[in-house]
Amino acid sequence: MASDVDPRMLTLIGELGIKTTQSNKEVVTSSDMVWIAVKPHIVVPVLTEVSTVISRKNLLVSIAAGVKLATIEKSLPENQRVVRVMPNTPALVQSGASVFTCAEGTMDSDCSIVSELLSSVGLCDEIKEDLMDAVTGLSGSGPAYVFAAIDAMADGGVKMGLPRDLAIKLAAQTVKGAAEMVLKTGKHPAQLKDEVCSPAGTTIAAMHLLEKAAFRASLIDAVEAATNRSKELGKN
């Protein structure tokens, strides 16, 4: 069962075969596991609303960026079962990268259930909560960086004469293939990069230009900026 304040969203959710309601309390009383999937600034008001009906029966899982376990627990009965998760959008195509951290009130089986669910849509790891903001900056926001890179690479292909649809497919498959090589070979990305760069070749010429354009530094700065924003959200 799912709830939302937007009737249009409820209609879309209902089309997936999911029961819907406009009552958050009804979701809680009808569910063993409750997922909090709202914007960070809405988390506390929603939890305050359902605090009178939630109990140890419910396992609460939050995917709200920046919202710490302590903030969640303050709005709930004492010793509530809470897990904080940072997924990313490629989970929609079973290629997600997710991490989770469990509050003190959780049971071992809670962590196992969340891990099993997240593993069904991609990679999953349990981490300490103090690393969650960095994960948000890297893999949580990371798909947007990669989409921008694919778009730019495709534009480059179009500039050089490739049809748009072919350029996008080649760029996306290139990113996908390169990622698979990192994950499956166990080689450091720098080593794999060097293996593509032959002396006086096309790739090293391109890499020289990327270095002059601060490509690597820009990505590092992007991860840092998103991480810091996640920390700011946690303070609000």
C-alpha angles and dihedrals in degrees: 000000000000135000132202137164091226113081090202091059091048089054092053091047091048090054087063090061095256121137111242138200139168090227118092089191091058090054091053096047091046098047139067092198120040121193117204104208104165137113113286096251091055097053099085095046090050093048091046089053094053098035092100093059103034119097144162086285088073125074106206118207119188124196095176112131117244097001108129127218090245091057091050094046093051089064095049139064115281118280094014119172105250134167124185117210135187109195128164135224098259085075083083088072096037092259101102129143109215137169131187141190127199130222121233092257094062125103124230089250090058092060091046093051093049091046091050092049095048093044089058089067100039142298119354134184136173114231141173113271095241088069094053096092091053090050089051090054094047113034101007094058095020098094089067091055091051093046088053090050092049090049092050093046090050090050088053090053091049091049088054092051107271120138111255097242093049092046092053093047093049093047094047094046090047091055091045093049094047091051091050090052091054092049098041104037097045089219121140112259090238091057091050089049091052091051090060094047108083118188112281089354136138097263097053089050089054093045090053089057092047090052091051089050091053092241095159094041091050092055091048089050090049092054090047093049094049091046092052091047090053089053090051091052089053091057096051 
